[in-house]
């Protein structure tokens, strides 16, 4: 998961903010802050952007690649710093230098089974 990707919320933890489990939207900021992506939900009828929230990585699943290149992501990162965590690949957070930022991968599969 990364900037511009289409994602689905797999948790009901955001209902009080107007975002329900199963809602889809896009990642709209390149950086990962506090284990979250900035997410904008789309209205399912009009596809217009609606709710904007920070959502935990483990509460999102990838629906469709948004096509952002590393160059596009770098241009959007604060101070164009390639050391900022900005991608999630197989549950691991990576920066644009290819460095893994977390020791253990997020376990999406078991989280979904428990819910």
Secondary structure in CASP SS format (residue, H / E / C, confidence):
PFRMAT SS
TARGET T0000
AUTHOR 0000-0000-0000
METHOD secondary structure of the structure
MODEL  1
X C 1.00
X C 1.00
X C 1.00
X C 1.00
X C 1.00
X E 1.00
X E 1.00
X E 1.00
X E 1.00
X C 1.00
X C 1.00
X C 1.00
X C 1.00
X C 1.00
X H 1.00
X H 1.00
X H 1.00
X C 1.00
X C 1.00
X C 1.00
X C 1.00
X C 1.00
X C 1.00
X E 1.00
X E 1.00
X E 1.00
X E 1.00
X C 1.00
X C 1.00
X C 1.00
X C 1.00
X C 1.00
X E 1.00
X C 1.00
X C 1.00
X E 1.00
X E 1.00
X E 1.00
X E 1.00
X E 1.00
X E 1.00
X E 1.00
X C 1.00
X C 1.00
X C 1.00
X C 1.00
X C 1.00
X C 1.00
X E 1.00
X E 1.00
X E 1.00
X E 1.00
X E 1.00
X E 1.00
X E 1.00
X E 1.00
X H 1.00
X H 1.00
X H 1.00
X E 1.00
X E 1.00
X E 1.00
X E 1.00
X E 1.00
X C 1.00
X C 1.00
X C 1.00
X C 1.00
X C 1.00
X H 1.00
X H 1.00
X H 1.00
X H 1.00
X H 1.00
X H 1.00
X H 1.00
X C 1.00
X H 1.00
X H 1.00
X H 1.00
X C 1.00
X C 1.00
X C 1.00
X C 1.00
X E 1.00
X E 1.00
X E 1.00
X E 1.00
X E 1.00
X C 1.00
X C 1.00
X E 1.00
X E 1.00
X E 1.00
X E 1.00
X C 1.00
X C 1.00
X C 1.00
X C 1.00
X E 1.00
X C 1.00
X C 1.00
X C 1.00
X C 1.00
X C 1.00
X C 1.00
X C 1.00
X H 1.00
X H 1.00
X H 1.00
X H 1.00
X H 1.00
X H 1.00
X H 1.00
X C 1.00
END
